[in-house]
Amino acid sequence: MQKLIIIRGHSGSGKSTFAHQKIIEFKNTFSNAIIYHIENDKYMIKDGVYSWTRTAYVQAKQSAKQDIQQAFQQMALNPTLNILLVISNVGANRQEIEEYLSLAETYKVDIEIYRMQNFFRNQHNVSLSIVCHMYLNIVATPLANEILVPPIKPMSLYIKKRLQEIAYSKYYCKCN
């Protein structure tokens, strides 16, 4: 079995935790599986310390893309191996997602797409304003067959109000 799992969500939505759950499920079924877990944040940890800079982010995306290509090459070369590729750093970039889906279809890899909806405090102190913009951008780019994972920690009334304010200001600015 070869499978691609794409997990979308804003910062603090639970992507990493959900990815680990999916990896454990796959390993329980296929104990000899090869696992690729691609997440930009993993590439921005140096000596155990997370450091986000624009340069580090660009480098992380490049490293992630190389690892994704390597995983797909492994799948293509070894179609009988049990391989799981989990990409849990995917947000609203439809072109990037479509590239992954196209590769998966080319190599006849099973596909699952999940969208996380939790509002945990994010690990990297991303501001609420940025989290809200991320959320709105992801909601604005739904994918076919995307599974909405019910939230364990839904948005608070404060976050709901903040989202409404941001959505209103985006709409208002477009109209004027």
TORTIVO-899077 format. One line per 2 residues: number of its first residue (from 1); their letters; for each residue x, z, y of N, C-alpha, C, CB. Coordinates in Angstrom, 1 decimal, always signed. Glycine has a CB too. Layout:
NUM> A> X,Z,Y,X,Z,Y,X,Z,Y,X,Z,Y  ... $
END
This chain:
1> MQ> +0.8,+0.0,-1.2,+0.0,+0.0,+0.0,+0.9,+0.0,+1.2,-1.0,+1.2,+0.0  +0.5,-0.9,+2.2,+1.2,-0.9,+3.4,+0.2,-0.8,+4.5,+2.1,-2.2,+3.6 $
3> KL> +0.5,+0.1,+5.5,-0.6,+0.4,+6.5,+0.1,+0.6,+7.8,-1.3,+1.7,+6.1  -0.6,+0.1,+8.9,-0.3,+0.4,+10.3,-1.4,+1.3,+10.8,-0.2,-1.0,+11.1 $
5> II> -1.0,+2.4,+11.4,-1.9,+3.2,+12.1,-1.5,+3.3,+13.6,-2.0,+4.7,+11.5  -2.4,+2.9,+14.4,-2.2,+3.0,+15.9,-3.0,+4.1,+16.4,-2.6,+1.6,+16.6 $
7> IR> -2.4,+5.0,+17.1,-3.1,+6.2,+17.7,-2.9,+6.1,+19.2,-2.5,+7.6,+17.1  -4.1,+6.0,+19.9,-4.1,+5.9,+21.3,-4.6,+7.2,+22.0,-5.0,+4.7,+21.8 $
9> GH> -4.1,+7.4,+23.2,-4.6,+8.6,+23.9,-3.7,+9.0,+25.0,-4.8,+9.8,+22.9  -4.3,+9.7,+26.0,-3.6,+10.1,+27.2,-2.6,+11.3,+26.7,-4.6,+10.6,+28.3 $
11> SG> -1.8,+11.7,+27.6,-0.9,+12.9,+27.4,-1.8,+14.1,+27.1,+0.0,+13.1,+28.6  -1.5,+14.8,+26.0,-2.2,+16.0,+25.7,-3.5,+15.8,+24.9,-2.6,+16.7,+26.9 $
13> SG> -3.6,+14.5,+24.4,-4.8,+14.2,+23.6,-4.7,+14.6,+22.1,-5.1,+12.8,+23.8  -3.5,+14.9,+21.7,-3.3,+15.3,+20.3,-2.7,+14.1,+19.4,-4.6,+15.7,+19.7 $
15> KS> -2.1,+13.1,+20.0,-1.6,+12.0,+19.2,-0.6,+12.4,+18.2,-1.0,+11.0,+20.2  +0.4,+13.2,+18.6,+1.5,+13.6,+17.7,+0.9,+14.4,+16.5,+2.5,+14.4,+18.5 $
17> TF> +0.1,+15.4,+16.8,-0.5,+16.2,+15.7,-1.3,+15.4,+14.8,-1.3,+17.3,+16.3  -2.1,+14.5,+15.3,-2.9,+13.6,+14.4,-2.0,+12.7,+13.6,-3.9,+12.8,+15.3 $
19> AH> -1.0,+12.2,+14.2,+0.0,+11.3,+13.5,+0.6,+12.1,+12.3,+1.1,+10.8,+14.4  +1.0,+13.3,+12.5,+1.5,+14.1,+11.4,+0.5,+14.3,+10.3,+2.0,+15.5,+12.0 $
21> QK> -0.7,+14.5,+10.7,-1.8,+14.7,+9.6,-1.9,+13.4,+8.8,-3.1,+15.0,+10.3  -1.9,+12.2,+9.5,-2.0,+11.0,+8.8,-0.8,+10.7,+7.9,-2.2,+9.8,+9.8 $
23> II> +0.4,+11.1,+8.3,+1.6,+10.9,+7.6,+1.5,+11.8,+6.3,+2.9,+11.3,+8.4  +1.1,+13.0,+6.4,+0.9,+13.9,+5.3,-0.1,+13.3,+4.3,+0.5,+15.3,+5.7 $
25> EF> -1.2,+12.8,+4.8,-2.2,+12.2,+3.9,-1.6,+11.1,+3.1,-3.4,+11.7,+4.7  -0.8,+10.2,+3.8,-0.2,+9.1,+3.1,+0.8,+9.5,+2.0,+0.4,+8.1,+4.1 $
27> KN> +1.6,+10.5,+2.4,+2.6,+11.0,+1.5,+2.0,+11.7,+0.3,+3.5,+12.0,+2.2  +0.9,+12.3,+0.5,+0.2,+13.0,-0.6,-0.3,+11.9,-1.6,-1.0,+13.8,-0.1 $
29> TF> -0.7,+10.8,-1.1,-1.2,+9.7,-2.0,+0.0,+8.9,-2.6,-2.1,+8.8,-1.3  +1.0,+8.6,-1.7,+2.2,+7.8,-2.1,+3.4,+8.6,-1.9,+2.2,+6.5,-1.3 $
31> SN> +3.8,+9.4,-2.8,+4.9,+10.3,-2.6,+6.3,+9.6,-2.4,+5.1,+11.2,-3.9  +6.4,+8.4,-2.8,+7.7,+7.7,-2.6,+7.6,+6.8,-1.4,+8.0,+6.8,-3.9 $
33> AI> +6.7,+7.0,-0.5,+6.4,+6.1,+0.7,+7.6,+6.2,+1.7,+5.2,+6.5,+1.4  +7.8,+5.0,+2.3,+8.7,+4.9,+3.5,+7.8,+5.1,+4.7,+9.5,+3.5,+3.5 $
35> IY> +8.2,+6.0,+5.6,+7.4,+6.4,+6.7,+8.2,+6.0,+8.0,+7.0,+7.9,+6.7  +7.5,+5.3,+8.9,+8.0,+5.1,+10.2,+7.0,+5.7,+11.2,+8.2,+3.5,+10.5 $
37> HI> +7.5,+6.6,+12.0,+6.6,+7.2,+13.0,+7.3,+6.9,+14.4,+6.4,+8.8,+12.8  +6.6,+6.1,+15.1,+7.2,+5.6,+16.4,+6.4,+6.2,+17.6,+7.1,+4.0,+16.5 $
39> EN> +7.1,+6.9,+18.4,+6.6,+7.6,+19.6,+7.6,+7.7,+20.6,+6.0,+9.1,+19.2  +7.3,+7.1,+21.8,+8.3,+7.1,+22.9,+9.0,+8.4,+23.2,+7.7,+6.5,+24.1 $
41> DK> +8.2,+9.5,+23.1,+8.7,+10.8,+23.5,+9.9,+11.2,+22.6,+7.6,+11.8,+23.4  +9.9,+10.8,+21.3,+11.0,+11.1,+20.4,+12.3,+10.6,+20.9,+10.6,+10.6,+19.0 $
43> YM> +12.3,+9.4,+21.6,+13.5,+8.8,+22.0,+14.0,+9.4,+23.3,+13.2,+7.3,+22.2  +13.2,+10.3,+23.9,+13.6,+10.9,+25.2,+14.1,+12.3,+25.0,+12.5,+10.8,+26.2 $
45> IK> +14.4,+12.7,+23.8,+14.9,+14.0,+23.5,+16.4,+13.9,+23.2,+14.1,+14.7,+22.3  +17.2,+14.6,+24.0,+18.6,+14.6,+23.8,+19.1,+16.0,+23.7,+19.4,+13.9,+25.0 $
47> DG> +19.8,+16.3,+22.6,+20.2,+17.7,+22.3,+19.1,+18.7,+22.4,+21.3,+18.1,+23.3  +17.9,+18.3,+21.9,+16.8,+19.2,+21.8,+16.0,+19.4,+23.1,+17.2,+20.5,+21.3 $
49> VY> +16.4,+18.6,+24.1,+15.8,+18.8,+25.4,+15.1,+17.5,+25.8,+16.8,+19.2,+26.5  +13.8,+17.6,+26.2,+13.0,+16.4,+26.6,+13.3,+16.1,+28.1,+11.5,+16.6,+26.4 $
51> SW> +13.7,+14.9,+28.4,+14.0,+14.5,+29.7,+13.3,+13.2,+30.1,+15.5,+14.5,+30.0  +12.3,+13.2,+30.9,+11.6,+12.0,+31.3,+12.2,+11.5,+32.6,+10.1,+12.1,+31.4 $
53> TR> +12.8,+10.3,+32.6,+13.1,+9.6,+33.8,+12.7,+8.1,+33.6,+14.7,+9.6,+34.1  +12.5,+7.4,+34.6,+12.1,+6.0,+34.5,+13.1,+5.2,+33.5,+12.0,+5.3,+35.9 $
55> TA> +14.4,+5.4,+33.7,+15.4,+4.8,+32.9,+15.2,+5.2,+31.4,+16.8,+5.1,+33.4  +15.1,+6.5,+31.2,+14.9,+7.0,+29.8,+13.7,+6.4,+29.2,+14.9,+8.5,+29.8 $
57> YV> +12.6,+6.3,+30.0,+11.3,+5.7,+29.4,+11.5,+4.2,+29.0,+10.2,+5.8,+30.5  +12.2,+3.5,+29.9,+12.4,+2.0,+29.6,+13.3,+1.9,+28.3,+13.1,+1.3,+30.8 $
59> QA> +14.3,+2.7,+28.2,+15.2,+2.7,+27.0,+14.4,+3.1,+25.8,+16.4,+3.6,+27.2  +13.5,+4.1,+26.0,+12.7,+4.6,+24.8,+11.8,+3.5,+24.3,+11.9,+5.8,+25.2 $
61> KQ> +11.2,+2.8,+25.2,+10.3,+1.7,+24.9,+11.0,+0.6,+24.1,+9.6,+1.1,+26.1  +12.3,+0.3,+24.6,+13.1,-0.7,+23.9,+13.5,-0.3,+22.5,+14.4,-1.0,+24.7 $
63> SA> +13.9,+1.0,+22.4,+14.2,+1.5,+21.0,+13.0,+1.6,+20.1,+14.8,+3.0,+21.2  +11.9,+2.0,+20.6,+10.6,+2.0,+19.8,+10.3,+0.6,+19.4,+9.5,+2.6,+20.7 $
65> KQ> +10.4,-0.4,+20.3,+10.1,-1.8,+19.9,+11.0,-2.3,+18.8,+10.2,-2.7,+21.1  +12.3,-1.9,+18.9,+13.2,-2.3,+17.8,+12.8,-1.7,+16.5,+14.7,-1.9,+18.2 $
67> DI> +12.5,-0.4,+16.5,+12.1,+0.3,+15.3,+10.8,-0.3,+14.7,+12.0,+1.8,+15.5  +9.9,-0.6,+15.5,+8.6,-1.3,+15.1,+9.0,-2.6,+14.4,+7.6,-1.5,+16.2 $
69> QQ> +9.8,-3.4,+15.0,+10.2,-4.7,+14.4,+10.9,-4.4,+13.1,+11.1,-5.5,+15.3  +11.7,-3.4,+13.0,+12.4,-3.1,+11.7,+11.4,-2.7,+10.6,+13.4,-2.0,+11.9 $
71> AF> +10.4,-1.9,+11.0,+9.4,-1.5,+10.0,+8.6,-2.8,+9.5,+8.4,-0.5,+10.7  +8.2,-3.6,+10.4,+7.5,-4.8,+10.0,+8.4,-5.7,+9.1,+7.0,-5.6,+11.2 $
73> QQ> +9.7,-5.8,+9.5,+10.6,-6.6,+8.6,+10.7,-6.0,+7.2,+12.0,-6.6,+9.2  +10.8,-4.7,+7.1,+10.8,-4.0,+5.8,+9.5,-4.3,+5.0,+10.9,-2.4,+6.1 $
75> MA> +8.4,-4.3,+5.7,+7.1,-4.6,+5.1,+7.1,-6.1,+4.5,+5.9,-4.4,+6.1  +7.6,-7.0,+5.4,+7.6,-8.4,+5.0,+8.6,-8.6,+3.8,+8.1,-9.2,+6.2 $
77> LN> +9.7,-8.0,+3.8,+10.7,-8.2,+2.7,+10.3,-7.5,+1.4,+12.0,-7.7,+3.2  +9.5,-6.4,+1.5,+9.2,-5.6,+0.4,+7.7,-5.3,+0.3,+9.9,-4.2,+0.4 $
79> PT> +6.9,-6.4,+0.0,+5.4,-6.2,+0.1,+4.9,-5.3,-1.0,+4.8,-7.5,-0.1  +5.6,-4.9,-2.0,+5.1,-4.0,-3.0,+5.5,-2.5,-2.7,+5.7,-4.3,-4.4 $
81> LN> +6.3,-2.3,-1.7,+6.7,-0.9,-1.4,+5.5,-0.2,-0.6,+8.0,-0.8,-0.5  +5.4,+1.1,-0.8,+4.4,+1.8,+0.0,+5.0,+2.2,+1.3,+3.9,+3.1,-0.8 $
83> IL> +4.5,+1.6,+2.4,+5.1,+1.8,+3.7,+4.0,+2.1,+4.7,+5.9,+0.5,+4.2  +4.2,+3.2,+5.5,+3.3,+3.5,+6.6,+4.1,+3.4,+7.9,+2.8,+5.0,+6.3 $
85> LV> +3.5,+2.7,+8.8,+4.0,+2.6,+10.2,+2.9,+3.3,+11.1,+4.3,+1.1,+10.6  +3.3,+4.4,+11.7,+2.4,+5.0,+12.7,+3.0,+4.9,+14.1,+2.2,+6.6,+12.3 $
87> IS> +2.2,+4.3,+15.0,+2.6,+4.2,+16.4,+1.7,+5.0,+17.2,+2.6,+2.6,+16.8  +2.2,+6.1,+17.7,+1.3,+7.1,+18.4,+1.7,+7.2,+19.9,+1.4,+8.4,+17.7 $
89> NV> +2.2,+6.1,+20.4,+2.5,+6.2,+21.9,+1.8,+5.1,+22.6,+4.1,+6.0,+22.1  +0.8,+4.6,+22.0,+0.1,+3.4,+22.5,-1.0,+3.9,+23.4,-0.5,+2.6,+21.4 $
91> GA> -1.1,+3.2,+24.6,-2.1,+3.6,+25.5,-3.1,+2.4,+25.8,-1.5,+4.0,+26.8  -3.0,+1.9,+27.0,-4.0,+0.8,+27.4,-3.4,-0.6,+27.4,-4.5,+1.1,+28.7 $
93> NR> -2.1,-0.7,+27.0,-1.5,-2.1,+27.0,-2.0,-2.9,+25.9,+0.0,-1.9,+27.0  -3.0,-3.7,+26.2,-3.7,-4.5,+25.2,-2.8,-5.6,+24.6,-4.9,-5.2,+25.8 $
95> QE> -1.9,-6.2,+25.4,-1.0,-7.2,+24.9,+0.0,-6.6,+23.8,-0.2,-7.8,+26.1  +0.5,-5.5,+24.1,+1.4,-4.8,+23.2,+0.7,-4.5,+21.9,+2.0,-3.5,+23.8 $
97> IE> -0.5,-4.0,+22.0,-1.3,-3.6,+20.8,-1.7,-4.9,+20.0,-2.6,-2.9,+21.2  -2.0,-5.9,+20.7,-2.4,-7.2,+20.0,-1.2,-7.8,+19.2,-2.9,-8.2,+21.0 $
99> EY> +0.0,-7.6,+19.8,+1.2,-8.0,+19.0,+1.4,-7.3,+17.7,+2.5,-7.8,+19.9  +1.1,-5.9,+17.7,+1.2,-5.1,+16.5,+0.2,-5.6,+15.5,+1.1,-3.7,+16.9 $
101> LS> -1.0,-5.8,+16.0,-2.1,-6.1,+15.1,-1.9,-7.5,+14.5,-3.5,-6.1,+15.9  -1.4,-8.4,+15.3,-1.1,-9.8,+14.8,+0.0,-9.7,+13.7,-0.6,-10.7,+15.9 $
103> LA> +1.0,-8.9,+13.9,+2.1,-8.8,+12.9,+1.5,-8.2,+11.6,+3.2,-7.9,+13.4  +0.6,-7.2,+11.8,+0.0,-6.5,+10.6,-0.8,-7.5,+9.8,-0.8,-5.3,+11.1 $
105> ET> -1.6,-8.3,+10.5,-2.4,-9.3,+9.9,-1.6,-10.3,+9.2,-3.4,-10.0,+10.9  -0.5,-10.8,+9.8,+0.4,-11.7,+9.2,+1.0,-11.2,+7.9,+1.6,-12.1,+10.2 $
107> YK> +1.3,-10.0,+7.8,+2.0,-9.4,+6.6,+0.9,-8.8,+5.7,+3.0,-8.4,+7.0  -0.4,-8.9,+6.0,-1.5,-8.4,+5.2,-1.4,-6.9,+5.0,-1.4,-9.1,+3.8 $
109> VD> -1.1,-6.2,+6.1,-1.0,-4.8,+6.2,-2.3,-4.2,+6.6,+0.2,-4.3,+7.2  -2.8,-3.1,+6.0,-4.0,-2.5,+6.4,-3.8,-1.9,+7.8,-4.4,-1.3,+5.4 $
111> IE> -4.9,-1.9,+8.5,-4.9,-1.4,+9.9,-5.9,-0.4,+10.2,-5.1,-2.6,+10.9  -5.5,+0.7,+10.9,-6.4,+1.7,+11.4,-6.1,+2.0,+12.8,-6.4,+3.1,+10.5 $
113> IY> -7.1,+2.1,+13.7,-6.8,+2.4,+15.1,-7.7,+3.6,+15.4,-7.2,+1.1,+16.0  -7.0,+4.6,+16.0,-7.7,+5.8,+16.4,-7.5,+6.0,+17.9,-7.2,+7.0,+15.6 $
115> RM> -8.6,+6.6,+18.6,-8.4,+7.0,+19.9,-8.7,+8.5,+20.0,-9.4,+6.2,+20.9  -7.7,+9.2,+20.5,-7.8,+10.7,+20.7,-8.6,+11.0,+22.0,-6.5,+11.4,+20.6 $
117> QN> -9.3,+12.1,+22.0,-10.1,+12.5,+23.1,-10.0,+13.9,+23.5,-11.6,+12.2,+22.9  -9.0,+14.6,+23.0,-8.8,+16.0,+23.3,-8.2,+16.1,+24.7,-7.9,+16.7,+22.3 $
119> FF> -8.3,+17.3,+25.3,-7.7,+17.7,+26.5,-6.9,+19.0,+26.4,-8.7,+17.8,+27.7  -5.8,+18.9,+25.6,-4.9,+20.0,+25.5,-4.0,+20.0,+26.7,-4.1,+20.0,+24.1 $
121> RN> -3.3,+21.1,+26.9,-2.3,+21.1,+27.9,-1.1,+20.2,+27.3,-1.8,+22.5,+28.3  -0.7,+19.2,+28.1,+0.3,+18.4,+27.5,+1.7,+19.0,+27.5,+0.4,+17.0,+28.2 $
123> QH> +2.5,+18.6,+26.5,+3.8,+19.3,+26.3,+4.9,+19.0,+27.4,+4.4,+18.9,+25.0  +4.7,+17.9,+28.1,+5.7,+17.5,+29.0,+5.3,+17.6,+30.5,+6.1,+16.1,+28.8 $
125> NV> +4.3,+18.5,+30.8,+3.9,+18.8,+32.1,+3.6,+17.6,+33.0,+5.0,+19.5,+32.8  +2.9,+16.6,+32.4,+2.4,+15.5,+33.1,+1.2,+16.0,+33.9,+1.9,+14.3,+32.1 $
127> SL> +1.2,+15.6,+35.2,+0.2,+16.1,+36.1,-1.2,+15.7,+35.7,+0.4,+15.5,+37.5  -2.2,+16.5,+36.1,-3.6,+16.2,+35.7,-4.0,+14.8,+36.3,-4.5,+17.3,+36.2 $
129> SI> -3.6,+14.5,+37.5,-3.9,+13.2,+38.1,-3.5,+12.1,+37.2,-3.3,+13.1,+39.5  -2.3,+12.1,+36.7,-1.7,+11.1,+35.8,-2.5,+11.0,+34.5,-0.2,+11.2,+35.6 $
131> VC> -2.8,+12.2,+33.9,-3.5,+12.3,+32.7,-4.9,+11.7,+32.9,-3.7,+13.8,+32.2  -5.6,+11.9,+34.0,-6.9,+11.4,+34.2,-6.8,+9.8,+34.4,-7.5,+12.0,+35.5 $
133> HM> -5.8,+9.3,+35.1,-5.6,+7.9,+35.2,-5.4,+7.3,+33.8,-4.5,+7.6,+36.1  -4.5,+7.9,+33.0,-4.3,+7.4,+31.6,-5.6,+7.3,+30.8,-3.2,+8.3,+30.9 $
135> YL> -6.3,+8.4,+30.9,-7.6,+8.5,+30.2,-8.5,+7.3,+30.6,-8.3,+9.8,+30.4  -8.7,+7.2,+31.9,-9.6,+6.1,+32.4,-9.1,+4.7,+32.0,-9.7,+6.2,+33.9 $
137> NI> -7.8,+4.5,+32.0,-7.3,+3.2,+31.6,-7.5,+2.9,+30.2,-5.8,+3.1,+31.9  -7.4,+3.9,+29.3,-7.6,+3.7,+27.9,-9.1,+3.5,+27.6,-7.1,+5.0,+27.1 $
139> VA> -9.9,+4.3,+28.3,-11.4,+4.1,+28.1,-11.8,+2.7,+28.5,-12.2,+5.2,+28.9  -11.1,+2.2,+29.5,-11.4,+0.8,+30.1,-11.0,-0.3,+29.2,-10.8,+0.6,+31.4 $
141> TP> -10.2,+0.0,+28.1,-9.6,-1.0,+27.3,-9.9,-0.7,+25.8,-8.1,-1.2,+27.4  -11.2,-0.6,+25.5,-11.6,-0.3,+24.1,-11.1,-1.4,+23.1,-13.1,-0.1,+23.9 $
143> LA> -10.8,-1.1,+21.9,-10.4,-2.0,+20.9,-11.4,-2.2,+19.8,-9.0,-1.6,+20.3  -11.5,-3.4,+19.2,-12.5,-3.6,+18.1,-12.0,-2.7,+17.0,-12.5,-5.1,+17.7 $
145> NE> -13.0,-2.1,+16.3,-12.8,-1.2,+15.1,-12.0,+0.0,+15.4,-12.0,-2.0,+14.1  -11.9,+0.4,+16.7,-11.3,+1.7,+17.1,-12.1,+2.8,+16.7,-10.9,+1.7,+18.6 $
147> IL> -11.5,+3.8,+16.0,-12.2,+5.0,+15.6,-12.0,+6.1,+16.7,-11.7,+5.5,+14.2  -13.1,+6.6,+17.2,-13.1,+7.7,+18.2,-13.0,+9.0,+17.4,-14.3,+7.6,+19.2 $
149> VP> -11.9,+9.7,+17.6,-11.7,+11.0,+16.9,-12.4,+12.0,+17.7,-10.2,+11.3,+16.7  -13.4,+12.7,+17.1,-14.1,+13.8,+17.9,-13.1,+14.8,+18.4,-15.2,+14.4,+17.0 $
151> PI> -13.3,+15.2,+19.7,-12.4,+16.2,+20.2,-12.5,+17.6,+19.6,-12.5,+16.2,+21.7  -11.4,+18.2,+19.5,-11.4,+19.6,+19.1,-11.4,+20.4,+20.4,-10.1,+20.0,+18.3 $
153> KP> -10.8,+19.9,+21.4,-10.7,+20.5,+22.7,-11.2,+19.5,+23.7,-9.3,+21.1,+23.1  -12.5,+19.5,+24.0,-13.1,+18.5,+24.9,-12.7,+18.8,+26.3,-14.6,+18.5,+24.8 $
155> MS> -13.0,+17.8,+27.2,-12.6,+18.0,+28.6,-13.5,+19.1,+29.2,-12.8,+16.6,+29.4  -12.9,+19.8,+30.1,-13.6,+20.8,+30.8,-14.4,+20.2,+31.9,-12.6,+21.9,+31.4 $
157> LY> -15.3,+21.0,+32.5,-16.1,+20.5,+33.6,-15.2,+20.1,+34.8,-17.1,+21.6,+34.1  -14.1,+20.9,+35.0,-13.2,+20.6,+36.1,-12.6,+19.2,+35.9,-12.1,+21.6,+36.2 $
159> IK> -12.1,+18.9,+34.7,-11.5,+17.6,+34.4,-12.6,+16.5,+34.5,-10.9,+17.6,+32.9  -13.8,+16.7,+34.0,-14.9,+15.8,+34.2,-15.1,+15.4,+35.6,-16.2,+16.3,+33.5 $
161> KR> -15.1,+16.4,+36.5,-15.3,+16.2,+37.9,-14.1,+15.4,+38.5,-15.4,+17.5,+38.7  -12.9,+15.7,+38.1,-11.7,+15.0,+38.6,-11.8,+13.6,+38.1,-10.4,+15.7,+38.0 $
163> LQ> -12.2,+13.3,+36.9,-12.3,+11.9,+36.4,-13.4,+11.1,+37.3,-12.7,+11.9,+34.9  -14.5,+11.8,+37.6,-15.5,+11.2,+38.4,-15.0,+10.8,+39.8,-16.7,+12.1,+38.5 $
165> EI> -14.2,+11.7,+40.3,-13.6,+11.5,+41.7,-12.7,+10.3,+41.6,-12.9,+12.7,+42.2  -11.8,+10.2,+40.6,-10.9,+9.1,+40.5,-11.6,+7.8,+40.3,-9.8,+9.4,+39.4 $
167> AY> -12.5,+7.8,+39.4,-13.3,+6.6,+39.1,-14.0,+6.1,+40.3,-14.3,+6.8,+37.9  -14.6,+7.1,+41.1,-15.3,+6.7,+42.3,-14.4,+6.1,+43.3,-16.0,+7.9,+42.9 $
169> SK> -13.2,+6.7,+43.5,-12.3,+6.2,+44.5,-11.7,+4.8,+44.1,-11.1,+7.2,+44.7  -11.5,+4.6,+42.8,-11.1,+3.3,+42.3,-12.2,+2.2,+42.6,-10.8,+3.3,+40.8 $
171> YY> -13.4,+2.6,+42.3,-14.5,+1.6,+42.6,-14.7,+1.4,+44.1,-15.8,+2.2,+41.9  -14.7,+2.5,+44.8,-14.9,+2.4,+46.3,-13.8,+1.6,+46.9,-14.9,+3.8,+46.9 $
173> CK> -12.6,+1.8,+46.5,-11.5,+1.0,+47.1,-11.6,-0.5,+46.8,-10.1,+1.5,+46.6  -12.1,-0.8,+45.6,-12.3,-2.2,+45.2,-13.4,-2.9,+46.0,-12.7,-2.4,+43.7 $
175> CN> -14.4,-2.1,+46.4,-15.6,-2.7,+47.1,-15.3,-2.9,+48.6,-16.8,-1.8,+46.9  -14.3,-2.2,+49.1,-14.1,-2.3,+50.6,-12.8,-3.1,+50.9,-13.9,-0.9,+51.2 $
END
